[in-house]
C-alpha cells in the first residue's frame, strides 16, 4: 500500500469516527462502519481507528494495564502491532490477545482475533494466565467505557474545577503540570459544551479562570506562564461564546476581546482568529453587517491554513457576505472553506472550537436563506439536522433554520418543527440564537399557523430574568 493511500485511509477513518461520535454510536459500531467503508482495514486496526488512537497510544495503554496489575511493562512495540494489523499470518499470543481486548474494551472476535490460540484448553476467554502467574483478567463484553455514566454531567463539571484547585493548593505558584491541567479543563469544557445549560457551564468556566489568575500575576515570566496565559485566553473565548448564547451581547464582546488579546500576546493565532470570528457572529446578531465583515476578514487573515481557516470562512465570512447580499463573494468564501477543509490532513474536529460537516451545512443553509435561495437552504438544513443527535444545540439550530426556509411554502410544517423543538429541548438549554429564530418564525408565519407558537413563546421562561438570575 502506498504512503498516500495509507494517509487517505487514516483521514477517512478519522472522519467516520467523528461522525459516529456525533451520532452517539458506540465503539463497536464505529469500527464496523470503518471496515465497511475501507476494505483494506482489518478489524484490529478498525478498533484502533474507532478509538482515535495511534499505535504508540495503544502500546502505552497496554503497558499501563501491566503496570496497574503490578507487573513490569511488556515488550510490545509499534512494529509488532503493525504486523498484527496487516499480516494475516501474524497473531498476538494469548497474553497479548487478552491485554488488547482489555485496552480496547472488546471481545477477541470483534478484533478479528478469534483464531488466536486459546489461553487455556478449558478456560473461557478472560481467564488467561498473565506473566508471573497472575490470572483472572476481566474482559468487558462491550466497550470498556460504554454503559457507564460519562463524567460530562453536572457532577463532572465541578470535579474538573476541584482537581485544578487541588493542584494549585499543592503548588500555588503553578508549574508545567498546572498548565497541562488547565489545557485539559479547556478541552473538557469545549468538547462537552452542548451537554450543559449555558449558565451552568458559564459559572464553572469563570471559576476556573479565576483560579488561574493569581498564577499569571505571581509568575508572569515562568517557562510555563505563556501556556497558562494561553489557556486563560481560551477560557475567555468560552465565556464569550456562553455569554452570547445567554443573550449577553456586551458581555460577549468583552470576553471575546480579552480572548483575542491573549491570543495575540501569546502568539496563539488560532485563538485570536477564533475570537475575531466570534466577534463577527455577535455583530451579525445586532445587524452590524459591515462590522461583522471587518471582524471576519481580520480573523480569516490570522487563521492558520486548514481547519481553522475553513472555519473562519464558513462561519464568519460566508454569513457576513450573504447578509450584505454579496452573492459572488459569499460563493468564493465557501469555495475557500471547502478547499481548506479538504487540504487539512486531520479533517474535521468536534467541539466548540472545532468544525464539522453539520456545522458547515448549517452555515451554508443560513447563507442561502439570507440570499433568498429557500430550496437550497432547505436541503442544507435537512442535511445538517440529520447529522446531529436530537436535542443538541446543532440539531436545534438546523431544525429552526429548516423551519425558517419552509415558512413561506410550507407554513404548517414550519410551525410544527418549531413546536417540536419546544417540546424536546428544555427551556434552560435553549440558546439565545434558538430563541431569536423562534420569535422570528412567530412573526413571519401566517396568523393561522403562528397562534400556537406565539402562545408557547409567550409563556417560555427567559434564560436570565430582570434581576440577573439564571433560569
VEXDREN-2710 file (C-alpha; in Angstrom, 1 decimal):
% VEXDREN-2710
k/r/px/py/pz
1/UNK/0.0/0.0/0.0
2/UNK/1.3/3.4/-0.9
3/UNK/2.0/6.1/1.7
4/UNK/-0.6/8.4/0.1
5/UNK/-3.2/5.7/0.3
6/UNK/-2.3/5.0/4.0
7/UNK/-2.7/8.7/4.8
8/UNK/-6.0/8.8/2.9
9/UNK/-7.3/5.8/4.9
10/UNK/-6.3/7.5/8.2
11/UNK/-8.2/10.7/7.2
12/UNK/-11.3/8.9/6.2
13/UNK/-11.3/6.7/9.3
14/UNK/-11.0/9.8/11.5
15/UNK/-13.9/11.4/9.7
16/UNK/-16.0/8.3/10.2
17/UNK/-15.1/8.2/13.9
18/UNK/-16.1/11.8/14.4
19/UNK/-19.4/11.3/12.5
20/UNK/-20.2/8.3/14.7
21/UNK/-19.3/10.1/17.9
22/UNK/-21.6/13.0/17.0
23/UNK/-24.4/10.4/16.4
24/UNK/-23.5/8.8/19.7
25/UNK/-22.6/5.4/18.2
26/UNK/-20.6/3.0/20.3
27/UNK/-17.1/2.0/19.5
28/UNK/-18.1/-1.4/18.0
29/UNK/-20.5/0.3/15.6
30/UNK/-17.9/2.9/14.5
31/UNK/-15.3/0.1/14.0
32/UNK/-17.8/-1.8/11.8
33/UNK/-18.6/1.3/9.8
34/UNK/-14.8/1.9/9.2
35/UNK/-14.4/-1.7/8.0
36/UNK/-17.4/-1.4/5.7
37/UNK/-16.1/1.8/4.1
38/UNK/-12.4/0.8/4.0
39/UNK/-11.9/-2.7/2.7
40/UNK/-8.1/-2.6/3.4
41/UNK/-8.6/-2.1/7.2
42/UNK/-8.5/-5.1/9.4
43/UNK/-10.8/-5.5/12.5
44/UNK/-7.9/-4.9/14.9
45/UNK/-6.9/-1.7/13.1
46/UNK/-10.5/-0.5/12.7
47/UNK/-11.0/-0.7/16.5
48/UNK/-7.9/1.4/17.0
49/UNK/-9.1/4.0/14.5
50/UNK/-12.6/3.9/16.1
51/UNK/-11.0/4.9/19.5
52/UNK/-8.9/7.6/17.8
53/UNK/-5.6/6.0/19.0
54/UNK/-2.2/5.9/17.3
55/UNK/-0.2/2.7/17.6
56/UNK/2.1/4.4/20.2
57/UNK/-1.0/5.2/22.3
58/UNK/-2.2/1.5/22.1
59/UNK/1.3/0.3/23.2
60/UNK/1.1/2.8/26.1
61/UNK/-2.4/1.7/27.1
62/UNK/-1.3/-2.0/27.2
63/UNK/1.8/-1.1/29.1
64/UNK/-0.4/0.8/31.6
65/UNK/-2.5/-2.3/32.2
66/UNK/0.5/-4.3/33.0
67/UNK/1.7/-1.6/35.5
68/UNK/-1.7/-1.3/37.0
69/UNK/-1.6/-5.1/37.6
70/UNK/1.7/-4.7/39.4
71/UNK/3.8/-6.1/36.5
72/UNK/6.7/-4.9/34.5
73/UNK/5.7/-3.3/31.2
74/UNK/5.7/-5.8/28.2
75/UNK/7.9/-5.8/25.2
76/UNK/5.1/-4.8/22.9
77/UNK/6.2/-2.4/20.1
78/UNK/4.6/-0.4/17.3
79/UNK/6.1/-2.7/14.6
80/UNK/4.6/-5.8/16.3
81/UNK/1.2/-4.1/16.4
82/UNK/1.5/-3.1/12.8
83/UNK/2.2/-6.8/11.8
84/UNK/-0.8/-8.0/13.7
85/UNK/-3.0/-5.4/12.0
86/UNK/-1.7/-6.1/8.4
87/UNK/-0.2/-9.6/8.2
88/UNK/-2.8/-12.4/8.1
89/UNK/-0.1/-14.8/9.2
90/UNK/0.9/-12.8/12.3
91/UNK/-1.1/-13.2/15.5
92/UNK/-0.6/-12.0/19.0
93/UNK/-0.2/-14.7/21.7
94/UNK/-2.9/-15.4/24.2
95/UNK/-1.5/-12.9/26.7
96/UNK/-1.3/-10.0/24.3
97/UNK/-4.8/-11.0/23.0
98/UNK/-6.2/-10.6/26.5
99/UNK/-4.5/-7.3/27.0
100/UNK/-5.5/-5.9/23.6
101/UNK/-9.1/-6.8/24.4
102/UNK/-8.8/-5.1/27.8
103/UNK/-7.3/-2.0/26.3
104/UNK/-9.9/-1.7/23.5
105/UNK/-12.9/-3.0/25.6
106/UNK/-13.7/-5.7/23.1
107/UNK/-14.1/-9.4/22.6
108/UNK/-11.5/-11.4/20.5
109/UNK/-14.0/-12.0/17.7
110/UNK/-14.6/-8.2/17.5
111/UNK/-10.9/-7.6/17.0
112/UNK/-10.6/-10.4/14.5
113/UNK/-8.5/-12.4/17.0
114/UNK/-10.9/-15.3/17.5
115/UNK/-8.5/-17.6/15.6
116/UNK/-5.7/-16.7/18.1
117/UNK/-4.5/-19.6/20.3
118/UNK/-6.8/-20.1/23.3
119/UNK/-5.3/-19.1/26.6
120/UNK/-6.3/-22.4/28.3
121/UNK/-7.6/-25.6/26.9
122/UNK/-10.7/-25.5/29.1
123/UNK/-10.8/-21.9/30.4
124/UNK/-13.1/-19.2/29.0
125/UNK/-11.6/-16.2/27.4
126/UNK/-10.6/-13.7/30.0
127/UNK/-9.0/-16.3/32.3
128/UNK/-5.6/-16.2/30.7
129/UNK/-2.5/-16.7/32.8
130/UNK/-0.6/-13.5/32.6
131/UNK/3.1/-13.4/33.3
132/UNK/4.3/-14.0/36.9
133/UNK/1.3/-16.3/37.4
134/UNK/-1.4/-13.6/37.6
135/UNK/-4.8/-14.7/36.2
136/UNK/-8.5/-13.8/36.1
137/UNK/-8.2/-11.0/33.7
138/UNK/-11.6/-9.3/33.1
139/UNK/-12.6/-8.7/29.5
140/UNK/-15.6/-6.4/29.0
141/UNK/-18.2/-7.7/26.6
142/UNK/-18.6/-4.3/25.1
143/UNK/-16.7/-1.0/25.1
144/UNK/-14.9/-0.5/28.4
145/UNK/-16.5/2.9/28.9
146/UNK/-19.9/2.1/27.4
147/UNK/-22.7/1.6/29.8
148/UNK/-21.0/3.8/32.4
149/UNK/-22.2/7.3/33.1
150/UNK/-19.7/9.7/31.4
151/UNK/-18.3/12.4/33.6
152/UNK/-19.7/15.1/31.4
153/UNK/-22.7/15.6/33.6
154/UNK/-23.3/18.3/36.1
155/UNK/-21.3/16.1/38.6
156/UNK/-18.3/16.2/36.3
157/UNK/-18.1/19.9/35.9
158/UNK/-17.2/20.8/39.5
159/UNK/-14.9/17.8/39.7
160/UNK/-12.7/19.3/36.9
161/UNK/-12.5/22.6/38.7
162/UNK/-11.8/20.9/42.0
163/UNK/-8.9/18.9/40.5
164/UNK/-7.3/22.2/39.3
165/UNK/-7.9/23.7/42.7
166/UNK/-6.2/20.8/44.5
167/UNK/-3.2/21.1/42.2
168/UNK/-2.9/24.8/43.0
169/UNK/-3.1/24.1/46.7
170/UNK/-0.1/21.8/46.3
171/UNK/1.8/24.5/44.3
172/UNK/0.1/27.9/44.4
173/UNK/2.7/29.4/42.0
174/UNK/1.9/26.8/39.4
175/UNK/4.1/24.6/37.3
176/UNK/4.2/22.7/34.0
177/UNK/1.6/20.3/35.3
178/UNK/-0.8/23.2/36.1
179/UNK/-0.6/24.3/32.5
180/UNK/-1.4/20.8/31.3
181/UNK/-4.3/20.5/33.7
182/UNK/-5.7/23.9/32.6
183/UNK/-5.5/22.7/29.0
184/UNK/-7.3/19.5/29.9
185/UNK/-10.0/21.6/31.6
186/UNK/-10.5/23.8/28.5
187/UNK/-10.7/20.7/26.3
188/UNK/-13.3/19.2/28.6
189/UNK/-15.5/22.3/28.6
190/UNK/-15.1/22.7/24.8
191/UNK/-15.9/19.1/23.8
192/UNK/-18.9/18.9/26.2
193/UNK/-20.2/22.4/25.5
194/UNK/-23.6/21.3/24.3
195/UNK/-24.2/18.9/27.2
196/UNK/-24.8/21.6/29.8
197/UNK/-27.1/24.6/30.1
198/UNK/-25.1/27.7/29.2
199/UNK/-25.5/29.4/32.5
200/UNK/-24.1/26.4/34.5
201/UNK/-21.1/26.0/32.2
202/UNK/-20.5/29.8/32.3
203/UNK/-20.2/29.7/36.1
204/UNK/-17.7/26.8/36.0
205/UNK/-15.5/28.3/33.3
206/UNK/-15.4/31.6/35.1
207/UNK/-14.3/30.0/38.4
208/UNK/-11.6/28.1/36.7
209/UNK/-10.3/31.3/35.1
210/UNK/-10.3/33.0/38.5
211/UNK/-8.2/30.1/39.9
212/UNK/-5.6/30.7/37.2
213/UNK/-5.4/34.5/37.5
214/UNK/-3.1/34.6/40.6
215/UNK/-0.7/32.2/38.9
216/UNK/-0.3/34.6/36.0
217/UNK/0.1/37.5/38.3
218/UNK/2.7/35.9/40.5
219/UNK/4.8/34.1/37.9
220/UNK/4.4/36.0/34.6
221/UNK/7.9/35.1/33.4
222/UNK/7.9/31.4/34.2
223/UNK/8.5/29.0/31.4
224/UNK/5.0/27.6/31.7
225/UNK/3.5/31.1/32.1
226/UNK/2.7/31.5/28.4
227/UNK/0.9/28.2/28.4
228/UNK/-1.3/29.3/31.3
229/UNK/-1.9/32.6/29.7
230/UNK/-3.0/30.8/26.5
231/UNK/-5.5/28.7/28.4
232/UNK/-6.8/31.9/30.1
233/UNK/-7.4/33.2/26.6
234/UNK/-9.3/30.0/25.6
235/UNK/-11.4/30.2/28.8
236/UNK/-12.2/33.8/27.9
237/UNK/-13.3/32.6/24.5
238/UNK/-15.6/30.1/26.0
239/UNK/-17.0/32.8/28.3
240/UNK/-17.6/35.0/25.3
241/UNK/-19.5/32.2/23.5
242/UNK/-21.5/31.3/26.5
243/UNK/-22.4/35.0/27.2
244/UNK/-23.6/35.2/23.5
245/UNK/-25.8/32.1/24.0
246/UNK/-27.2/33.8/27.1
247/UNK/-28.0/36.9/25.1
248/UNK/-25.5/39.0/27.0
249/UNK/-24.0/40.6/23.9
250/UNK/-22.0/43.3/25.6
251/UNK/-20.5/40.7/27.9
252/UNK/-19.7/38.5/24.9
253/UNK/-17.8/41.3/23.2
254/UNK/-15.8/42.0/26.4
255/UNK/-14.8/38.3/26.9
256/UNK/-14.0/37.9/23.2
257/UNK/-11.8/41.0/23.2
258/UNK/-9.9/39.5/26.1
259/UNK/-9.5/36.2/24.3
260/UNK/-8.2/38.0/21.2
261/UNK/-5.7/40.0/23.2
262/UNK/-4.4/36.9/25.0
263/UNK/-4.2/35.1/21.7
264/UNK/-2.1/37.8/20.1
265/UNK/0.0/38.2/23.2
266/UNK/0.9/34.5/23.4
267/UNK/1.2/34.0/19.7
268/UNK/-1.7/31.7/19.5
269/UNK/-3.1/32.8/16.2
270/UNK/-5.8/30.2/16.2
271/UNK/-7.2/31.6/19.4
272/UNK/-7.0/35.2/18.1
273/UNK/-8.6/34.1/14.8
274/UNK/-11.4/32.2/16.5
275/UNK/-12.1/35.2/18.8
276/UNK/-12.5/37.6/15.9
277/UNK/-14.8/35.1/14.1
278/UNK/-16.9/35.1/17.3
279/UNK/-16.9/38.9/17.3
280/UNK/-18.3/38.7/13.7
281/UNK/-21.0/36.4/14.9
282/UNK/-22.0/38.9/17.7
283/UNK/-22.0/41.8/15.2
284/UNK/-24.3/39.9/12.8
285/UNK/-26.8/39.3/15.6
286/UNK/-27.1/43.1/16.2
287/UNK/-27.4/43.9/12.5
288/UNK/-23.9/45.5/12.2
289/UNK/-23.0/43.6/9.0
290/UNK/-20.2/45.9/7.9
291/UNK/-18.5/45.4/11.3
292/UNK/-19.2/41.7/11.1
293/UNK/-17.4/41.5/7.7
294/UNK/-14.5/43.5/9.1
295/UNK/-14.1/41.2/12.1
296/UNK/-14.4/38.1/9.9
297/UNK/-11.7/39.4/7.5
298/UNK/-9.4/40.0/10.4
299/UNK/-10.0/36.5/11.8
300/UNK/-9.6/34.9/8.3
301/UNK/-6.3/36.8/7.8
302/UNK/-4.9/35.5/11.1
303/UNK/-6.3/31.9/10.8
304/UNK/-3.7/29.2/10.1
305/UNK/-4.2/27.1/7.0
306/UNK/-6.6/24.1/7.1
307/UNK/-9.4/23.6/9.5
308/UNK/-9.1/27.0/11.3
309/UNK/-9.2/28.9/8.0
310/UNK/-12.0/26.8/6.7
311/UNK/-14.0/27.6/9.9
312/UNK/-13.4/31.3/9.6
313/UNK/-14.5/31.4/6.0
314/UNK/-17.7/29.3/6.5
315/UNK/-18.7/30.6/10.0
316/UNK/-17.7/34.2/9.8
317/UNK/-17.1/35.4/6.2
318/UNK/-19.8/33.5/4.4
319/UNK/-22.8/34.6/6.5
320/UNK/-21.5/38.2/6.7
321/UNK/-21.2/38.5/2.9
322/UNK/-24.6/36.8/2.5
323/UNK/-26.2/39.3/4.8
324/UNK/-24.6/42.1/2.7
325/UNK/-26.1/40.4/-0.4
326/UNK/-22.7/39.9/-2.0
327/UNK/-23.5/36.5/-3.5
328/UNK/-20.4/36.1/-5.6
329/UNK/-18.1/36.9/-2.7
330/UNK/-20.1/34.6/-0.5
331/UNK/-19.6/31.8/-3.0
332/UNK/-15.9/32.4/-3.1
333/UNK/-15.7/32.3/0.7
334/UNK/-17.5/28.9/0.6
335/UNK/-15.1/27.6/-2.0
336/UNK/-12.2/28.6/0.1
337/UNK/-13.7/26.9/3.1
338/UNK/-14.2/23.7/1.2
339/UNK/-10.7/23.8/-0.2
340/UNK/-9.1/24.4/3.1
341/UNK/-11.1/21.6/4.8
342/UNK/-10.2/19.2/2.0
343/UNK/-6.5/20.1/2.4
344/UNK/-6.4/19.6/6.1
345/UNK/-5.0/16.1/6.8
346/UNK/-6.8/15.9/10.2
347/UNK/-10.2/16.5/8.6
348/UNK/-12.9/18.0/10.8
349/UNK/-12.7/18.3/14.6
350/UNK/-15.5/18.1/17.1
351/UNK/-16.3/20.6/19.9
352/UNK/-16.9/24.2/20.4
353/UNK/-13.6/25.3/18.9
354/UNK/-13.7/22.7/16.1
355/UNK/-15.6/22.5/12.9
356/UNK/-17.6/19.7/11.3
357/UNK/-19.8/18.8/8.4
358/UNK/-23.2/19.5/10.1
359/UNK/-21.9/23.0/11.1
360/UNK/-20.7/23.7/7.6
361/UNK/-24.1/22.6/6.2
362/UNK/-25.8/24.9/8.7
363/UNK/-23.8/27.9/7.7
364/UNK/-24.5/27.2/4.0
365/UNK/-28.2/27.0/4.8
366/UNK/-28.2/30.3/6.6
367/UNK/-26.3/31.9/3.8
368/UNK/-28.8/30.6/1.2
369/UNK/-31.7/31.8/3.4
370/UNK/-30.2/35.3/3.6
371/UNK/-29.8/35.3/-0.2
372/UNK/-33.4/34.2/-0.8
373/UNK/-32.5/30.7/-2.0
374/UNK/-35.0/28.8/0.1
375/UNK/-34.9/25.5/-1.7
376/UNK/-31.1/25.2/-1.3
377/UNK/-31.5/26.4/2.3
378/UNK/-33.9/23.5/3.0
379/UNK/-31.6/20.9/1.5
380/UNK/-28.6/22.1/3.5
381/UNK/-30.6/22.5/6.7
382/UNK/-32.0/19.0/6.4
383/UNK/-28.5/17.5/5.9
384/UNK/-27.3/19.4/9.0
385/UNK/-30.2/18.3/11.0
386/UNK/-29.9/14.6/10.0
387/UNK/-26.2/14.6/11.1
388/UNK/-26.8/16.0/14.6
389/UNK/-28.1/14.0/17.6
390/UNK/-31.6/15.0/18.6
391/UNK/-31.9/17.7/21.2
392/UNK/-28.4/19.1/20.8
393/UNK/-27.6/22.7/20.1
394/UNK/-26.6/21.9/16.5
395/UNK/-29.9/19.9/15.9
396/UNK/-31.9/22.8/17.3
397/UNK/-30.2/25.3/15.1
398/UNK/-30.6/23.2/12.0
399/UNK/-34.2/22.4/12.7
400/UNK/-35.1/26.0/13.2
401/UNK/-33.3/27.2/10.1
402/UNK/-35.2/24.5/8.2
403/UNK/-38.4/25.8/9.6
404/UNK/-37.4/29.3/8.5
405/UNK/-36.8/28.0/5.0
406/UNK/-40.3/26.3/5.0
407/UNK/-42.2/29.3/6.5
408/UNK/-43.4/30.6/3.1
409/UNK/-44.2/27.5/1.1
410/UNK/-45.0/25.0/4.0
411/UNK/-46.1/27.1/7.0
412/UNK/-47.8/24.2/8.7
413/UNK/-44.6/22.1/8.6
414/UNK/-42.6/25.1/9.7
415/UNK/-44.8/25.7/12.8
416/UNK/-44.7/22.0/13.7
417/UNK/-40.9/22.0/13.6
418/UNK/-40.8/25.0/15.9
419/UNK/-43.2/23.3/18.4
420/UNK/-41.2/20.1/18.1
421/UNK/-38.1/22.0/19.3
422/UNK/-40.0/23.5/22.2
423/UNK/-41.3/20.0/23.2
424/UNK/-37.9/18.3/23.1
425/UNK/-35.4/21.0/24.3
426/UNK/-35.7/22.2/27.9
427/UNK/-36.0/26.0/28.2
428/UNK/-32.8/26.2/30.2
429/UNK/-30.9/24.7/27.2
430/UNK/-32.4/27.0/24.6
431/UNK/-29.6/29.3/23.4
432/UNK/-30.3/32.9/22.6
433/UNK/-29.9/32.1/18.9
434/UNK/-32.7/29.5/19.1
435/UNK/-35.0/31.9/20.9
436/UNK/-34.3/34.5/18.3
437/UNK/-35.2/32.1/15.4
438/UNK/-38.3/31.0/17.2
439/UNK/-39.5/34.6/17.7
440/UNK/-38.7/35.4/14.0
441/UNK/-40.8/32.4/12.9
442/UNK/-43.8/33.6/15.0
443/UNK/-43.5/36.9/13.2
444/UNK/-43.3/35.6/9.6
445/UNK/-45.7/32.7/9.8
446/UNK/-49.3/33.3/8.7
447/UNK/-51.6/34.1/11.7
448/UNK/-53.4/30.7/11.4
449/UNK/-50.2/28.8/11.8
450/UNK/-48.4/31.0/14.3
451/UNK/-51.0/31.1/17.0
452/UNK/-49.9/28.0/19.0
453/UNK/-46.2/29.0/18.6
454/UNK/-46.9/32.6/19.8
455/UNK/-48.6/31.3/22.8
456/UNK/-45.8/28.9/23.7
457/UNK/-43.3/31.7/23.3
458/UNK/-45.4/34.0/25.5
459/UNK/-45.1/31.5/28.4
460/UNK/-41.5/30.5/27.7
461/UNK/-39.3/31.4/30.7
462/UNK/-36.4/33.8/30.0
463/UNK/-32.9/32.4/30.3
464/UNK/-31.9/35.3/32.6
465/UNK/-34.6/37.3/34.5
466/UNK/-34.6/41.1/35.1
467/UNK/-32.8/40.5/38.4
468/UNK/-29.9/38.7/36.7
469/UNK/-30.9/35.3/38.0
470/UNK/-30.4/32.3/35.7
471/UNK/-33.3/30.0/34.8
END
